[in-house]
Amino acid sequence: MIRVLALLGLLGAFAGALPVMLPAAKSGVRLVMARDDPARMADLAAERLSAEDIRREIEAALATPDADLAASYVALGDARGLALPAELRARVTAAEADAHSTWRQMRSFGAGFLTGTPEDLPGFAGAAVGDFMVWGDIRDATREGWKLARGEEADELILGLSTVGLAVTAGTYALGGAPAPVRAGVSLVKGAKRAGRLSAGLGAGLVRSLRESVDFAALRRAPERVAALDATALKSVVRTERLRDLGRVLSDAGTIEAKAGTRATMESLKVADGTADLSRVARVAEADGPQTLALLKSFGRGAFAVTGAVLGLVWWGLLALVWLVGAISTFNALVVSLLRPLWRRRRRGPSTAHGRMSAAALPSGGLSH
């Protein structure tokens, strides 16, 4: 009886944990299944945001003010079918109108053109125009190239990207008919590097790719010829046959900008831990578009990859599996404990009856012989 009561108590404890374990198991299993699908992982991350969470984030973005981020959270709420106050929507619309005023756009365009550090779409347009007109790449390649020629420490990332940008502009790099995303990626990555928004991991990966693709020793000997768009000099400096991988990375940055905007691209360059992460963000941007910025701001790398922040959900799923095995084992032990007395009676019954019949058949005193 004590064993039965103990098993009943343990089974009750397992049943009490069911409301916690079942959702955790479901979330953990879904995360494991979506680990190779960044867009699906982003959707799972978004499910953790309530209407109140999104409203609070919009209020915070408007207080900054950050109209792009506020609009991204509105898009995220709409995609999830969450009700947002009409007054809040009106404030976001007004903030967007103010941010996109002619004066602000002109100022942002000019800053992007001169500095090559875009903050928004007009700033990116200015930086891109500067690079397409080769002004930006010539400026950067000349400055960093002369540093290299004089034996000073040059920024290899800026120098390498500028050289690749000049090669793209000069047509010495065969891009298979898709130069625009790569050209945009060069401008964005250079802008992120200048603004201090390029992650260390991604920057290191890009520098490794550039060292394989650009002959910095040759560049040290002829920086002025490279900056002058000398096709012969560019071909001697840029190893076009090795630019495919780098081109894909830069194209991913251009894809994010085209699908999700400049702010989302800058945020992705900040949180991506390597070139593979940037490719995953590009897939999220293709699927979720304007929601991408809000997802990156809320979850960082957790929006597209299994990180320490979301690994706990996976462990909860494994714990739920242990709970399931324990609950089944406890239930099985309880059933066995309840049925064991019945089995004993059934096994004991026929033999006892046969013994009584045999004793009755013996004559009295038959044992005296």
Secondary structure, DSSP 8 states (H G I E B T S, - for coil): -HHHHHHHHHHHHHHHHHHHHHHHHHHHHHHHHTTT-HHHHHHHHHTT--HHHHHHHHHHHHHTT-HHHHHHHHHHHHHTT----HHHHHHHHHHHHHHT-HHHHHHHHHHHHHH---SSHHHHHHHHHHHHTTHHHHHHHHHHHHHHHTT----HHHHHHHHHHHHHHHT-S--TT-HHHHHHHHHHHHHHHHTT-S-HHHHHHHHHHHHHHB-HHHHHH-HHHHHTT-HHHHHHHB-GGG-HHHHHHHHHHHHHHHHH-HHHHHHHHHH--SHHHHHHHHHHHHHHGGGHHHHHHHHGGGGTS--HHHHHHHHHHHHHHHHHHHHHHHHHHHHHHHHHHHHHHHHHHHHHHHHHHHHHHS-TTTT--
